[in-house]
Amino acid sequence: MKSTGTVSVPSFTAEALRASLVKIASADPEHLIFFSRNGTPLTTNNIRRRLRAVPGRSGH
């Protein structure tokens, strides 16, 4: 089942998405926007690990 929709995001998020789309522009149209270095979908643990690596995100 395929679906499409619109999601409003802050401008910095839109810029990051545009940059990702430029990188994968020549790939298969079904290519994931967010993916692991192996090209597989990100898991919850991948996301948590990446967020922990961002300075100042957790306040700890």
C-alpha positions in Angstrom: 0.0 0.0 0.0 1.4 3.4 -0.9 0.3 6.7 0.5 1.4 10.2 0.2 0.9 13.2 2.4 2.3 16.6 3.4 4.2 17.2 6.6 5.2 20.7 7.7 8.8 20.9 9.0 11.0 23.8 10.2 13.2 25.4 7.5 16.4 23.8 8.8 14.8 20.4 8.5 13.6 21.1 5.0 17.2 22.1 4.1 18.6 18.9 5.5 15.9 16.9 3.5 16.8 18.7 0.3 20.5 18.0 0.8 19.7 14.3 1.3 17.5 14.2 -1.8 20.3 15.7 -3.8 22.6 12.9 -2.7 20.2 10.2 -3.7 18.8 11.9 -6.8 20.2 9.4 -9.3 19.1 6.4 -7.2 15.9 4.3 -7.5 12.8 6.5 -6.9 11.9 4.1 -4.1 15.2 4.8 -2.3 14.9 5.6 1.4 15.6 9.1 2.6 16.8 8.0 6.0 19.0 4.9 5.8 22.0 3.2 7.4 25.4 3.2 5.8 24.4 -0.1 4.3 21.4 1.3 2.7 19.0 -0.4 5.0 16.2 1.3 7.0 17.2 2.9 10.2 16.2 1.1 13.4 15.1 2.8 16.6 18.6 2.1 18.1 20.3 3.8 15.1 18.2 6.9 15.6 18.8 7.0 19.4 22.6 6.5 18.8 22.7 9.4 16.3 20.7 11.7 18.6 23.0 11.0 21.5 25.9 12.1 19.4 24.4 15.5 18.8 26.0 17.9 21.4 23.5 19.7 23.7 20.5 17.6 22.7 19.9 15.9 26.0 20.9 18.6 28.4 23.2 16.2 30.2 
